[in-house]
C-alpha cells in the first residue's frame, strides 16, 4: 500500500512537470514569448538596502510603438537578466520610460516589481524563490497622444509667482543654488524664447529673455512663475516641485556635520543614511537616522562615523573562523550620504494631506516611482578613507 502511494505521488509530480513543459521554476517565472528580442536600454541601477534585505531599482527606456505584450516581455527579460547579474537580490523594481521623455519623474511606460508576493515592501533576506511574483503596471500614457497647451515663443509675459522674487535657472531641470543665475521681482516683463515640456509628469518650463539692470539675461522659469498662470497653482496641494539640498563638513575627530535645506512640509520624516561601499555593489551601513523637517526647512545634524558594518562583518568572519576581509577586494574611500522621503515610513497626518498617501503629489528632481510609491531621494558623497 505504501509503495502504491509513493508510486502515485511520483507519477503526479511527473505529470505536473510535463504540464509545464519540463521548465524549471526559474524559467516559468521569467517566461517570454517565443522569438522575443529585448528593446530596452538600462539608464540607472540603484540599491535600497533596508532591514537586511537588498532591493534593486532599475530605470530603463523602451521605444514607442510596442504592444502591451512586448512591454511586459521587456520588463520580464530585464528582471531576469539583472536578477542574475546582481546576485539575486531580495526584490527588483523596474521603471520604464518611453524613449525621448524625462526619466526623472513618474514612469510613462511601465513599472514592475519582482518580489515576494509581488510586493516591494515584503522583501526580506533569504525569502524562498517560490514566493516571488511579478506585479506589472503598464501606463496608458505610453499610448496616449497627449497635446500639451503651452504659451508660444515670442509671447511677452509678466512674472508673478507665490514669492516676491522669481528664481531663474540656467537649466530647465535644476533649481539648485549653483544653477540660479538671477532672482527677479514679480511684475517684471519677459519674453518666452523656448519651451520644455515633460509630458510624462505634466510639467512645463519656459526659457525667457529679460532685462536685469541693463543686462539681457536668458534662463528658465516654472510655468507657475508666470503671472497669468500662477493663480491656477496658488494654494494647490503638491502643485510645486520639492527639493532637498545636502551639504557636509568634516568636524574634529570622526564626525561630520550634515546640513539639509528643503521645502518639504514641516513634520515630514526623512531617513538619513550613511554608507560605505565595498566590492562596488555592497553597502556597509555607518549611520541611520529619522529626522523631522522643522518649520524653517533647515536641518543640521552631527554624526559619528562608526563603521558598524565592519564590526558586524568582523564578527561574522570570526565566528566562521575566516581571515578578516578574506573575501573583500575593494573598500571605497568615500562615504555616501542619502536623504530619503518615502511614504513607506509613516508620515504625520498633516504631511500625508499635502504629499498624498503614496507620495503621489511629490514632484521635482529626485522624485521617482518605486513600486506603488513615489519617493524622493538625494545623495552626496564625502571623501573619508576607511580605517579599521
N, C-alpha and C positions, 0 to 999 in steps of 0.2 A: 504493500500500500504506500509506504513511504517513498519507495523508488518511483512509483507511478506519479506521485505528486511532484517529485523533483523533475521527472521527465516532462510533465505538463508545464511546469514553470519555465524550463529551458526552452521548450517549444514556443511558449508565449513570448518570451524575450526575443527569440529568433524572429518571430513574425513581426514584432514591433520594430526590430532592427531593419527588416526588409521593407517595412511600410514607409520608412523614412529614407529609402534608397541606399542604405548602408552608410549613411552620413554620420559623422561624429557629432556630438552636441555642439562643438565649436563651429563646425560647418553649417549646422542647422541655423544657429543664431545669426550667422553672417552671410546667409544665402542671398544672392542677387540673380537677376535674370540672365539666362544663357547669352553669351556674346556681349555682355556689358563691358563698356570701355570707360574708365573714370575720366571725368572732365573738370574736376575740382582742382583748385590751387590753394595750398596752405599759406595763410598770411601770418599767423601768430600762434604760438603754443605757450600756455601759462599754467602754473601749478597753484593749486589751492589746498595745501595740506591743512587738515584740521582734525583734532581729536584722534590722531593716529592713522587716519585714512588719507590716502593720496588721491586727490582729484585732479584731473587734467581738463583744461578748457582750450579748445582749438577753434580758431577762426579760419574760414575758407571762403573763396569766391567760386561761383559757378556761372557759366554763360547763360544768357537768356534763351528762351525757346525750348527748354526741357519740359517733358511731361512730368506729372507727379510721380509716376513710377521711376523715371530716370533720376529725379531729385532724391527719392528715397534710396535708390541703389547707390548713389554717390555718398549719401550720409552713412549708409551701412558699410560701404567699402572703406571710407576714410576711417571710420571707427575701428574696423578690423585691422587695417594697416598699423594704426598708431597704438592700438591696444597691445599689439605685439612689440612694436618699436619702443614703447615707453614702459616695458616690463610689467604689463598687466596691472594698471592702476585700479583703484577701488571704484572709480567712476570716470566716465568720459562724457563731456558735453561738446557737441559740435554746433557752431553757429555759422550759418551760410548766408552770404550776401550775393546779390546779383552783381556781376562784373560792371564796373563803372560807377558804382554807388559807394557812399561812405561806409567804412567798416568800423566806425567808432560809436555807432548807436545801436538801436534795436534792429534785429535781423529783418531783411525784406525778402528772404528766400525760404529758409527753413531753419529749424532748430531741433536737435535730438539729444536725448540723454540715454546712455547705456550704463545701467547701474542696477543694484538690487531692486527688484520690483519696478524698474524703470524710474526710480525716484532718486535724483541727485542728493537730496538731503538724507537718504537712508544708507549712503555709502558707509561701510565700516571695514576695518582692516581684516583681510582674510575671509570675507564673505564668500560662500560657495558659488562657483561659476553658474551652477544650475539655477540660482536665484536671479541672475542678470537678465534684464529685459530691455527692449527698445521702447522709447516713447518719442515719436517723431511728429513735429508740427510743421506743416507747410503753409507759408504765409500767402494769403490771397493777393497781397500787394505785388507779389512776383509776377502775376499775370495782368494786374490792373494797369491800364494805360492812363495814369493819373495826370491830369492837367493842373498845374500849379499856377494860380493867378499871381502875377508879380507886377510891380511898377516897372515902367520902361526905362531903358537907359536914356539919359538926356533930361529926365524929369528933375525939376528943381523942387527939393523938399525942405521942410523945416524940422530941425532936430527937436525932440520933445519927449524924453523918456521919463522914468519914475524918479530918477535922481537929478540933482541940479546940473550935473555935468555928464556928458556922454563920453565914454572911453572909446577911442578909435584905435583899432589894431592894424598892424602891418600884415597880419594873416587872417584868412577867413574862418579859421577853426581854432584860434587860441586867443584868450584874453588874459594870459599870464602877464605879470608886471613887465617882464623883459620885452614883451611884444607890443605894449601900449606906446603909440607914437604921439598921442595928444589927448587931452581931456577938454572937450568943447562945451561951452554953456548952452543950455536949452534956448531955443529961439534962433540959433544960427542957421543960415541958409546953406545948402549943399546941393551938388549936382550928382546924380547917380551915373556912374561910368561902367559898372559891371555888376553882375548878379551871380550868386552862388546858391543853388537850390539843392538841399538834401531831402529828396522826396521820401526816402525811407524813414525819416524821423520827423517829417512835416516841418522842416526848418528852412528859412530863407535868410541869407545875409546879403548886404548891399555894400559894394565898394563906392565910396563917394569922394568927390573933389570939393575942397572948401578953402576959404581964405582964413589963415590964422596969423594975425598980426602982420599982414602984408606978405606973408609967405603962403604959397599954394601947397596944401597937404592932401595926399591921397591915401585913404585907408578904409578899413572895413568896419561896419556897424551892424547891430542886430536889427531885425525887422521892427521890433517894438521900440527902437530908439527914434523912430520917425514919428513926428507929432501927429500926423494924420492917422497913424495906425496904432499908436501906443494905448489909446483909450480901450481898445479891444483886449489889451493884455493886462491892464492895471487891475490888481486885486484877484487875478485868476490863479487858482491853486496850481502850482507846478509849471506855470507859463513862463518860466525863465530857466536859464542854464545854471547849474550848480557848479561849484569849483572847490578844489582842495589844493592848497599850495603848501609845500613842505620845505622847511629849512633846517639844517643840522649844524651844530657847533660842538666841537670836541671840548670837554671840560677836563679839569685836573683828574689824574687817575684814569681808570677805565670807565669814564662816564661820558654821556652825550646828551646835549640839550636839544630837544626836538620842538620846533615851533610850527604850528599848523594854523593857517589862515583860511577860513571857509565862510561861505554864505549859506550853508545848510541850516535849517531851523534850529532854534535854541532847544536843547534837550536831546538832539539826535545822538545816538550812541555810535561812536566809531570804534572799530577794532584796530589797534596799532600793534603791528608785529615787527619783530626784528629777526632776520635770518642770516645765516652764512651758508653759501652753497658748498657742497663737496661732491667730488666726482661729477660736477657740472649739472646733474639732473636732480640731486637730492638737497633738501633744505634742512639745516640744523637750526632749531629754534633757540633764540637768545632771550627774547622777552615777548610778552603777550599781554596787552592791557586793553581794558574797555574804558573809554573816556567820553563823557557827555560834552556836547558843544555848549559853551557859555553864551550869554547874551550878546557879547561883542564879537563872537565868532573866532576868537583868538585863543589857541590852546598852547600852553608851554608845559613841558614835562621833561624831567631829567631821569635818564635810565642808566642802570648799571650794566655794563657789558660783561655778562657772566655766560660763559659758553656751556649752557645747560645740556645741549645736545652732545657735547664732547664727554661730559660726565656720564651721561646715560650710555653712550657708545662704549666708553671705557669699562663701565660696569658690566655691560653685556659681553664684551671681549674677555674680561677677567673670568666671568662665570663659565664661558665656553673654553677657557684655557688657551686662548689665542694671543698672539703677539699684538700689542697695541698698534692700530692703524694698518694691520697686515693686509687689509683689502681696500684701503683708501689710497687712491693715486693722486688726488688733487684736492686742495682746500683753498677756497677763494680768500684773497686778501682784502675783500670788501664786504661790508655788511649791507644787506638790502633792508630798507625800511618801507613797510607798506601801511597805508592808511585806507581802511575799507569801511564803506557803509553797505550794509546788507539787511534786507527785511527779515532774513533768517535769524538775525539777532534781534530779540524782542525790543520794539521801539515804543516810547511813550505814546499815549493816545493822541495827544495834540500833534505829534510828529507824523503819525500814520494818516491823520486827516489831511495833511499837506502833501506828503510824499506818496501816499497810496499804500494799501495793504501789501502789495507786492513790489512797491517801488515804481509803479507804472508812471508816476508823474516826474520821475527823475530824468533829466537830460543833461547834456554837457559832455565835454571831452573827458572821458573817464567812466562814462556810463556804458554798461554792456549787459546783454541778456544772458543769464546763466540759469538754465532750466526754465522755470516759470517766473523767475525773479529778475528784477533789474537791480544790479549792484553798481556801485561807484567806487573805483579803485584808483589810487595814485601811489606812486612809489618813487623812491630815490635811493641812491647808494652812497656809502661813505667809506673812504679808504681807512682801514684799521686792520693791520696784519694780525693773523691768528697767532695766539700764544697759548701754549699748553698750560 
